[in-house]
Amino acid sequence: MSSAPDSGWFGHPKGLSTLFFTEMWERMSYYGMRAMLVLFMTASLQEEGLAFTVASAAAIYGLYTGAVYFLGLPGGWLADRLFGGQKAVWYGGIIIMCGHIILAVPHEYSFFIGLIFVATGTGLLKPNISAMVGQLYSDADERRDGGYAIYYMGINLGSLIGYYVCGYFMENVGWHWAFGAAAVGMAIGLIQYKRTLNNLPEHSALPANPLSPQGTTRTWGAIALFVAVVTGVTVAAITGAIVINPSVVAGYTAVAFTIIFFVYFGLIYFKGNLTGEEKQRMWALFLVCVASACFWSGFEQAGSSLNLFARDYTDRLIGTFEIPTTWFQSLNSIFIIVLSPFFAALWINLSKKMISPTYSVKCALGLIIMASGFLVMFMAAHYAAEGLKVAPYWLVTTYFLHTVGELCLSPVALSAVSKLSPRRYTGQMMGVFVLTYSIGNIIAGLLAGNFDPNNVQEIPNLYLQIALFSIGVGIVLVLMSFKAKVWEKQGLEEA
């Protein structure tokens, strides 16, 4: 695999530095822009916003974040069959940068066009840059996990930069300057990627399973058709030829993604020629997928309802300094950086003491801890309903609990997919699992649509409903964990 010396970059291949900084700047642009979306859409025309209702803004936010994950599926396929990883990342980054530039244009129509560009580019870049990290190491290279840990730090560092830079520009200069700052961040990432491209192994530039000439022609035809359809729908919506209700579209999309998940999962289960043990492990994996979708439907309130709560109902003044609204979202990245080593050591120490919770129990624990954050917000919202602005520590506590829940569920769920999936379907099952992110994000947008600033008395009920539902699902997972333990044990013994 990689021929880079161990001393290339902190004892890792030099290519890791290329991917680290590219991903850091891409995440800066993505999270910096994403943190502003709902705020920009719900801001009044006098504030140079779009003056959308919360329901419409939250639905659009959910559709956008859900599409980012969904488009990673064709993005990974195109790299494997057509472009190769290096070109996929390069093209994706250019599309993202163009999207942020379009967003910086102060016009309602440019906003939606920019979102389409950013979502498409992210779907092309994100899965392939992550895969290229693994390509830096041979299968026997023990540095692989450490390399991914360093790479993951780049993601969180980039998100911190995005929240602070774009948040500052949003509060002190203007919306479109903030969107422009995201474009500059992606441009920096592209420049360093191009300048250090030679650090990457040659095989990462080649498609893993290239198409035949006929297949290549058909694929380019499909890409042209996709562009034509998206362009046609966008033009029709802009000219008023069709009227799109974001909430209705989000609802149908959530149903469609859920159906795709069940159909694909069912095809592998019933038509995949699985053994009895493999089918049992698939049931254990199904529980993890349910937990994942429910978790992200709550966790992703960060960019929507919790963002609005920070703006409208939180006392953000410290002396004469007003905390930018988006800075609260940076707490998740800070807590991840601080807590990740602790959780890595926690599971190892529990294993040494012969305490090894099943995947479903760990995911249930993460879901319940995340739900406890909404119990905190339920209490904070009661104070807001009385006409008071609440102290920042309510949101700080909520983000802390959400991060602890994420560290219990997210890495465990990914590990479950790799360990419990039938070996010949591991890649496809990872794609099916990613659908739970899309489903969760869209549902999160639909739930956040019930955050009505004109009816503050109902906001506590929104957070209570999310908390109770998540806790209920978590309890069901715990009750089923005894059966799941048998399924998982068989999978681990075969592995």
Salt bridges, closest charged atoms under 4 A:
ASP6 OD1 - ARG143 NH1 2.84
GLU23 OE2 - ARG27 NE 4.00
GLU23 OE2 - LYS126 NZ 2.98
GLU26 OE1 - ARG27 NE 2.65
ASP139 OD1 - ARG144 NH2 3.73
ASP141 OD2 - ARG143 NH2 2.66
GLU171 OE2 - ARG316 NH1 3.71
GLU278 OE2 - ARG424 NH1 3.31
GLU300 OE1 - ARG34 NH1 3.24
ASP312 OD1 - ARG311 NE 2.86
GLU322 OE2 - ARG316 NH2 3.46
GLU494 OE1 - ARG281 NH1 3.29
